[in-house]
């Protein structure tokens, strides 16, 4: 019996040693990302014209956020722009709020989206509806729960044109409105700050391309050349898919930090957090079920397993040397997990240290959400998001690659 326990313990020790090495890599990458990523407002400005910017703002059931968002866009120091605000067939007062603002300010154009065609996701269709009404040389896509500082448009245009870019996306400060999101996002965004970091996106030798849906500005010609949102019409993670296409087709894309200039709500409450986690995994499973399951088990051991294994080894630490070794290695893995969460919570998300303390609970939520997403994709051919049901068998043609 002890022999079997020793074999299991040594196997778990080897796995957790690999987990520890992975965390060392992630922490190092994250620290380098925070240290070296460029900022939106730090660049060498060059003379250029001031082209018209069409801000495309899709909104569905956003009555709590849409007015604040539009007001922040109206309070800009850039003059040559329009706001195309699309009511994506909302069930609440979103459309009425947009109409009211549009009557008072000619910069705001209210658009009621036509009924969504088959094989389109709602946001992608709303973006296309806005694009068709736009007239700007530059297109700025943003979300209804995003808030912008006064200089954000002028800085984005100046940066884009001064560095002769085709597209520019800004990393926002991600707002967490509830306790569950505050303990979960520091764990999840560790991967965002490594796999989809600005350093990888800005490196021409890397395949990683990504847009933050809360803020990306793109030349009209580039947007049309990459197929517009019609080219990713069925994608659930449409901003990532579109950014990937821009990078793959050889256009010059840059990601910059702008947490002090733009804020975006990541999740609003427990239901939206849970659906967001499922939404991350479903396209991966559709793209490749084997890869999705492999990623799930990798996440399981990276984020969750060090803690139950630590409890198990501590309980029986006096029985054999294998338990002592397992206890030491699981303690190392758990400690590195905490270190990564603390760095991300404080330096990446500007959250208090107290939220990182509950990171193991956040990791359990992530693992459970990913597992639920896989089971959902396996058992059902549909996904409900923002009050609509989509056929998920048609959603992953250009999904982001992990």
Secondary structure by P-SEA (a helix, b strand, c coil): caaaaaaaaaaaaaaaaaaaaaaaaaaaaaaaaaaccccccccccccccccbbbbbbbbccccccaaaaaaaaaacccccccccccccccccaaaaaaaaaaaacccbbbbbcccccccccaaaaaaaaaaaaccccbbbbbccccccccaaaaaaaaaaaaacccbbbbbcccccccaaaaaccccccccccccccccccccccccbbbbcccbbbbbaaaaaaaccccccccccaaaaaaaaaaaaaccbbbbbbccccbbbbccccaaaaaaaaaaacaaaaaacaaaaaaaaaaaaaaccaaaaaaaaaaacccccaaaaaaaaaaaaaaaaaaaaaaaaaccccccccccccaaaaaaaaaaaaaaaaaaaaacccccccccccccccccccccccc
